[in-house]
Amino acid sequence: MGRAEITILGHRYKVKGDYPPEHIEELAQYVNQKIQEVYEKMPNITPLKAVVIASLNIANEMKKTRRDFDSIIKDLRIIEDKTDSFIKLFD
C-alpha cells in the first residue's frame, strides 16, 4: 500500500492507496491537469464545477478507451479464428 502527498487545485492531500506512491502522484497530476484544462476554457467557473466537468471528461476518456479496447479484442478473436482455420488447412 502506498502513501503519497498530492496537490489538487493548490490544496495538499495525504492519500493512501493500493498502488506505489509514484502511481498515486501520477494520477493526481493527471487529474489536476484535466481540471486546469477546464479552467483554461472557462476561467470564471467555480472550483466544484471545474472538478465535475474534469471528472466527466476523464470518465468519457475511460469509456472511449474501454470501447476501443473491446473492439480490438473482438478483432483479435476474429483474426485468431481465421488463423486457426488457415492452420487446419495444413494439418
C-alpha positions in Angstrom: 0.0 0.0 0.0 1.4 3.4 -1.0 1.1 6.7 0.7 1.5 10.0 -1.2 1.1 13.7 -0.6 -0.6 15.2 -3.6 -1.8 18.6 -4.7 -5.1 19.2 -6.4 -6.1 22.9 -7.2 -3.4 24.1 -4.8 -4.7 22.0 -1.9 -2.4 19.3 -0.4 -3.9 15.9 0.5 -2.4 12.8 2.1 -3.6 9.8 0.2 -3.3 6.1 0.9 -3.9 3.5 -1.8 -3.1 0.1 -3.1 -0.5 1.4 -5.6 3.0 2.8 -5.2 3.3 6.5 -4.3 4.6 7.3 -7.7 1.5 5.9 -9.3 -0.8 7.9 -7.0 1.2 11.1 -7.6 0.9 10.5 -11.4 -2.8 10.1 -11.2 -3.1 13.3 -9.1 -1.1 15.2 -11.7 -3.3 13.9 -14.4 -6.5 14.9 -12.6 -5.0 18.3 -11.7 -4.0 18.8 -15.4 -7.6 18.0 -16.5 -9.0 20.5 -14.1 -6.6 23.1 -15.3 -7.7 22.5 -18.9 -11.3 23.2 -17.8 -10.1 26.4 -16.2 -8.3 27.5 -19.4 -11.5 27.2 -21.4 -13.8 28.6 -18.7 -11.8 30.9 -16.4 -14.7 32.1 -14.3 -16.0 28.7 -13.4 -16.3 27.6 -9.7 -13.8 25.0 -8.5 -16.6 22.5 -7.9 -17.9 22.9 -11.4 -14.4 22.6 -12.8 -13.9 19.3 -10.9 -17.2 17.9 -12.0 -16.5 18.8 -15.7 -13.0 17.4 -15.5 -14.4 14.2 -13.9 -16.9 13.8 -16.7 -14.1 14.4 -19.3 -11.9 11.7 -17.6 -14.9 9.3 -17.4 -15.5 9.9 -21.1 -11.9 9.2 -22.0 -12.1 6.0 -19.9 -15.3 4.9 -21.6 -13.9 5.6 -25.1 -10.7 3.7 -24.3 -12.7 0.7 -22.9 -14.9 0.7 -26.1 -11.7 0.8 -28.3 -10.1 -2.0 -26.2 -13.2 -4.1 -26.6 -13.2 -3.6 -30.3 -9.6 -4.5 -30.6 -10.2 -7.7 -28.5 -13.1 -8.6 -30.8 -10.9 -8.1 -33.9 -8.1 -10.2 -32.4 -10.6 -13.0 -31.8 -11.7 -12.9 -35.4 -8.1 -13.0 -36.5 -7.4 -15.9 -34.2 -10.3 -17.8 -35.5 -9.3 -17.2 -39.1 -5.7 -18.2 -38.3 -6.9 -21.4 -36.7 -8.9 -22.2 -39.8 -6.0 -21.5 -42.0 -3.6 -23.7 -39.9 -6.1 -26.6 -40.1 -5.8 -26.5 -43.9 -2.2 -27.6 -43.5 -2.8 -30.3 -40.9 
